[in-house]
Amino acid sequence: MSVGPTAVGGDIPHWKAFMVKLEAAEAEFARGRPADFKMLWSHTDDVTLSGGLGGAIELGWTKVAMRLDWASANYVDGVRSRQEFNGSVEGNFAYLVQKEVIEARIGGQAERSKQELRVTMVFRRGSDGWRIIHRHADSQSNAGGYRVTAADQPPR
């Protein structure tokens, strides 16, 4: 189930425009193409990522960018949907809490799998517009979902 990209902050034009870009970028990410999603991140040393495929919490744009490339490469022919639960847009900060479902061939598997994630994202608005500064995703369910093992982790 997907909700419109304007449920939280839908009456704020600059936020609404950012959410349309974010939704499209996350759909591309689930197809193994991370470039558009990476462009929506702040490229600063204070960004953090705790990814839905497991592994270390990354700090700083260089490490976050490498983790995003690695994570997106684990998805082939993905389809993504989301259900927004809560969030707020106040001044130059915003957050979203949502459930994401990605159906794809994950981690080199021949068959499609479903990955259900609980996601929290934090955003900051600067001179270049809204940017992601934090994303935390974890598995909604271990039943039938794909989870990366320690051997699958990217090099550190």
C-alpha positions in Angstrom: 0.0 0.0 0.0 1.4 3.4 -0.9 0.2 6.7 0.3 0.6 9.9 -1.5 3.9 11.7 -1.1 2.2 14.6 0.6 0.5 13.2 3.8 2.9 14.9 6.2 3.5 18.5 5.3 1.4 18.3 2.2 0.4 22.0 2.5 4.0 23.2 2.3 5.0 23.5 -1.3 8.8 23.1 -0.9 8.3 20.0 1.2 5.7 18.5 -1.2 8.1 19.0 -4.1 10.9 17.3 -2.1 8.7 14.3 -1.2 7.8 13.7 -4.9 11.6 13.6 -5.7 12.2 11.3 -2.7 9.5 8.8 -3.7 10.8 8.6 -7.2 14.4 8.2 -5.9 13.5 5.5 -3.5 11.8 3.6 -6.3 15.0 3.7 -8.3 17.0 2.6 -5.3 14.9 -0.6 -5.1 15.8 -1.2 -8.8 19.5 -1.1 -8.0 20.0 2.5 -9.1 21.0 4.7 -6.0 22.2 7.9 -7.8 18.9 9.9 -7.4 18.5 8.9 -3.8 22.1 9.8 -3.0 21.5 13.3 -4.5 18.8 13.9 -1.8 21.2 13.4 1.1 23.2 16.1 2.8 26.8 15.4 1.8 28.2 16.4 5.2 30.1 14.7 8.0 27.1 14.6 10.3 24.8 12.3 8.2 24.0 8.9 9.6 22.6 5.6 8.2 21.5 2.5 9.9 20.4 0.4 6.9 17.7 -2.2 6.5 20.1 -4.9 5.4 22.0 -4.8 8.7 25.6 -3.9 9.4 27.3 -1.0 11.1 25.8 2.4 11.7 27.6 4.7 9.2 28.6 8.3 10.1 29.7 10.9 7.5 28.8 11.3 3.8 31.7 9.2 2.5 30.7 6.1 4.5 27.0 6.6 4.0 27.5 7.0 0.2 29.4 3.7 0.0 26.8 1.9 2.1 24.0 3.3 -0.1 25.8 2.0 -3.3 26.3 -1.4 -1.7 22.7 -1.7 -0.4 21.1 -0.7 -3.7 23.3 -3.2 -5.5 21.6 -5.9 -3.5 18.2 -5.2 -5.2 17.3 -6.3 -8.7 14.0 -5.4 -10.4 12.6 -4.1 -7.2 9.2 -2.6 -6.6 8.7 -0.4 -3.5 5.7 0.9 -1.6 5.3 2.8 1.6 2.8 3.5 4.3 3.3 6.7 6.3 2.5 6.6 10.0 3.7 9.8 11.4 5.9 12.8 10.9 6.3 16.5 11.1 7.7 19.4 9.2 8.7 22.3 11.4 10.9 25.1 10.2 14.1 23.7 8.8 13.7 20.2 10.2 11.4 17.3 9.4 11.0 13.6 10.2 9.0 10.7 8.8 8.0 7.3 10.3 6.9 4.8 7.7 6.7 1.2 6.7 8.3 0.3 3.4 7.9 -2.9 1.4 10.4 -3.8 -1.2 9.8 -6.8 -3.5 12.9 -7.8 -5.5 15.5 -10.3 -6.1 17.6 -9.5 -3.1 21.2 -10.3 -2.5 21.7 -12.3 -5.7 18.7 -14.6 -5.1 17.0 -16.0 -8.2 13.5 -15.8 -6.6 11.9 -12.5 -5.6 11.6 -11.8 -1.8 9.6 -9.3 0.2 11.4 -7.1 2.6 9.3 -5.2 5.1 11.0 -2.3 6.9 10.2 0.1 9.7 11.8 3.4 8.6 12.5 6.7 10.3 14.1 9.5 8.3 15.2 12.9 9.5 15.6 15.9 7.1 17.2 19.3 7.3 16.5 22.3 5.0 19.4 24.4 3.9 20.3 26.7 1.1 20.1 23.8 -1.3 16.7 22.7 -0.1 15.6 19.7 1.9 18.2 16.9 2.4 18.2 13.6 4.3 20.5 13.7 7.3 19.5 10.4 9.0 17.8 7.1 8.0 17.2 4.1 10.2 15.5 1.0 8.8 15.0 -2.3 10.4 13.2 -5.5 9.5 9.5 -5.5 10.2 9.5 -9.3 10.1 12.1 -12.0 9.9 9.6 -14.5 8.4 10.5 -15.1 4.8 12.5 -11.9 4.4 16.1 -11.6 3.2 18.7 -10.5 5.8 22.3 -9.9 5.0 24.7 -12.1 7.0 28.1 -10.9 8.3 29.8 -12.5 5.3 27.7 -10.3 3.0 28.7 -7.0 4.6 30.6 -4.5 2.5 34.3 -4.0 3.2 35.2 -1.5 5.9 
